[in-house]
Amino acid sequence: MAASTPEALADIRRQQAQRLRQAAIRRLLARIIFIALLIGCTIMFMAPFVWLISASLKVRAEVFNNELIPDPIAWENYVNVWQAAPVLSWLKNSVVVGFLAAATVTVSCAAIAFGFSYFRFPGRDTLFGLVLATMMLPGAVTMVPVFLVWNGLGLVNTQVPLWAGNLFGSAFYIFMIRQFYLSLPRELFEAARVDGANYLQIWRHIALPLTRTALIVVFIFEFKASWTDLIKPLIYLYNTALFTLPRGLKAILDQFGQGGEMQWEIVLAASVIVTIPMILIFFLGQRYFMEGIATSGLKG
């Protein structure tokens, strides 16, 4: 028994070492597969944008060939877009409309969400459920009535309908901000009431600063939605000087598609110009964007 003990211990150590090696190999394989999936997904999502940039720098006859690197590089496509359309004016319009749309919906949704989270009154949950139910309503259903309202107010062919509707809030953003408010201790608000603060002061000086991340996320979401929106500018804007970038891109598409031959290199160069500002905004606000998405999923 005494002679076999060292051999048994050595065998146990070998088995433990083998199990550790196998576990390390499994972790390494899992890590390699995970990284390969991430790389594959990244390539899949980046490929259309890379192709867009590549095609926008090609001459017309080579736009749809399989070469990734243009030869020659046609920088003049961007110059032609700049000369053919008031891109700078459309860019300014998109920035103004996007900022107003994002700011109005952020403030209005923050106020409405505070009301639903702080005040307790009969029928509050039913009313909140009705607000959430509006998310199920397709936008096409209200398109005609809303147009008639703006037309009755004489605001068609102005930029007001592109952002002023956000003054009435958005069900999704209200729900999102309310989740943040519910995570705050109610005693904080009650202490402010005891100190003499009114409801507006509580909302302005306590609730808003503590939910800054959620508000930034809402602002970025709505700015992006406004930036890429084509339907509203198509419905409400007739004057070229008032166009936003997506509406201007549609105008470029119509202009350079006349005569039977579509000038794709110009259209694709214009598409890159429309896309780049939104990418820059995402990278500037990505820290708040990621943080807001993560925490909104954790707070119930």
N, C-alpha and C positions, 0 to 999 in steps of 0.2 A: 504493500500500500504506500509505504514511505518512498519506494523507488519510483512508483508511477506518478506521484504527486507533481514533481517538476515538469514531467512530460504533459500531464493534464493541464497544468497552468499555462505552459507554452502553447498548447493547442487552443486553449480559451483565448489567449492573447492574439493568436493568429486569426481566429474567427472574428474577434472584435475588430482587429485591424482591417480584415476583409470587408466586414459590414460597413466600417467607416469609409473605406475606399469606394464601395458601391454607392453609398449615400452621397458622397462627394461627386461621383460621376453622374448620378441622377440629377443632382442640383445643377451641375454644369450643363447637362443636356437640356434641362428645363429652361435655364437662363439663355442658352443659345437659341432654342426654339422661340422663346419670348422676344428676344432681340430681333430675330429674323422676321417674326410677325410684325413687329413695330416698323422695321425697315420696309417691309412689303406694303404695309398700310400707308407709310409716308410717301413711298414712290407712287402708289395708286392715287393718292389725293393730290400730290404735287405735279404729276405728269400732265394733266390738262393745262395748268398754268405755265409750266415750262414750255409746252408746245405752243401756247398762245404767244409767249414772248419770242420764241424762235420764229414762228410764222410771221409775226409783225415786223421782223427785220429782214424778210426775204423779198425778192422781186416778185411781181405778180405771177409769172410763169412757174415759179418754184414754191409757191405758198403751200401746196398740198403734197410736196414730195416727202420722202422719208428721212431726209437729212436733218439732223438736230441742230448743227451749227451752220448758219447761213453763209453762203459764199456766192456773190459778195454780200456784205452786210449793208442793207438799204436803210441807212439812218434817215434818208429823205422822206420815208413814210411818215415819220413823226412831224417833220417840218410841214409836209403837205396837210396833215390833219390840223396843225396849228394855224396854217394860212387859210384853210377852207372853212373853218368854223370858229365862232367866238368861244373857244374852250375855256379861256380864263374867266369870262363872264359866267359861263355855266358852272364852273368850279366854285365861284363865289356864291352863286345862288344855292348850290347844293350845301355848302358850308352853313349859310344863313338858315336855310330851311331845316337842315338836320339839327343844328343847335337849338332852334326854337322848338322843334318837335320833341327833342330829347328833354329839354329843360322843362317844358310845360307838363309833359307826362310824368316826369320824375316828381315835380312838386305836387301835382294834383293827386297822384297815386299815394305819395307819402302821407298827405293829409287824410285821404279817405281811409287808408290802411290804419292810421292811428285811431281814427274814430271807431273802426270795427274792433280794434284790439283793446282799447282803453275803456270806452263807454259800455255800460251794461244796460240794455233796455229790452222790453218784450219784443220778440220777433227779430232780434238781431241776427241769429243764426240763419233764419229763413231768408232774411234780406241778403245776407252774405252769400247764401246758396244761389239766390237769383242772380247776383252779380257774377258768380262763377259760371252759371248756366249760359251767360251771354258768350262765353268762349266757344260754345258749340254752334253759334250762329255763323253761317258762312258770310264772308264779306260781300259776296255778290248779291245777297238778299237785301242789304241796306244801301247798295250803291245808288240806285235810282232815287229813293226818297231823300238821301243825303244830298245828292246833286241838286234836287229841286229846292231844298232848303237854302243851299249856298247861292243858287241862281236867284231865288226870291230876295236874298239879301244883297244882290248885285255884286257878289264877290267872285264870280266865275271869271277866268282869265286874270286872276291875281294869285299870289302865292299863299294867301291866308288859308284856303281850304286844305293846304298840304300839311299844316301844323296845328291850326286852331282847334280841330276836333279832339286833340290830346288834352285839352283843358278839362275834359270830362273823364279822364282816366282810362285805364285799361285793366280788364279783369285779371289777366295773368300777372301784371306787375303789382296790382293791389294784393293779390294772394302772396306773392313772393315777399314783399316788404312786410306784410302782416306777420309772416312767420318769424321775421327778425324781431319785430316788436314784442311778440309773445315770449321770446326768449329773455327779454329784459325783466328784472325783478320789479313787480308792481310797487313794492315799498319805496322804490326810488321816486316814482311819480307822486306817491302819497306824501312823502317827506317834502317834496317841492310844494305841494298844495298847502301843507301846514305852514311852510315858510312864506306863503302869500302869493305864490306864482299862479297866474291864470292858465287856462288850458293852452292858449297860444304860446305862452312862454315855456310851458313844459314841452310842447312839441318842438319848438324852435331851438331851445337851449339844452334839452336833455335827449329827446328821442332822435332827432336828426343826427347829431354828432355821433351817437352810439351805433347808428345804422349806416354809417358813411359808406362802408363796403357795398352794401346792397344797393344804395342809391347810385353809386358809380357804375355798378353792373347794369342797372336799369337804363342809365344814361347811355352807356355803350350799346346795349341791345337796341334801343330806339333810334340812336343815331345811325347804326348800321341798317336798320329797317328802312329809315327814311332815305338813306344814301342810295340804296338799291331799288327803291320803289319806282316802278314805271307806270303802274295803272293810274294813280292819282294825277301825275303830270300829264298823262295822255288825255285824261278826262277834262282837266280844268285849265290847262295852259295852251293858248293858241299863239301867243306872241313869242317869237324866237328869243328875244332878249330876256324873257322870264324863265326859259328852260333850265331844268336841272341837268346834271350830267347824264343820267339814264335816258331822259327825254331827248337830250342832244345827241346821244349815241343812236337813238332810233332815227333822228333826222339825218344823221350822217349815213346810216344804213340805207335810207330812202334815196338820199342824194347820190351816193356812189353806186347804187344799184340800177340807176336809170340807163337806158340805152342798150339793155340786153346783156351787158357784161358787168358782173359784180366786181368791184375793186376791193377784193378781200384784204389786201395788205393794208389799205387805209382803214377799213373797218376794224381790223384786228389791232392796229396801232392805237386807234381810239379806245378800244376795249381795255388795253393796258393802262392808258391814261386814266380811265374811270376807276380801275381797280386799285392802283398803287396807293392813293391817299387812304383808303380804308385799311389796307395792310399796315401802313404806318401807324394809324390810330390804334389798331389792335396791339401792335408791339409796345406802344407807349402805355397802354392800359391793361396789359395782359396779367400783371400781378394782381390787380384788383379783380379782374375778370375771373381768373382761376380761383382766387380766394372766395369770391362771392358765390360761384357755382358750387364749390365744395361745401361751404358752410350752410347754404340754403338747403342742401340735401340732408344735413345733419339735424337741423333745428325743426322740431315738430310743433 
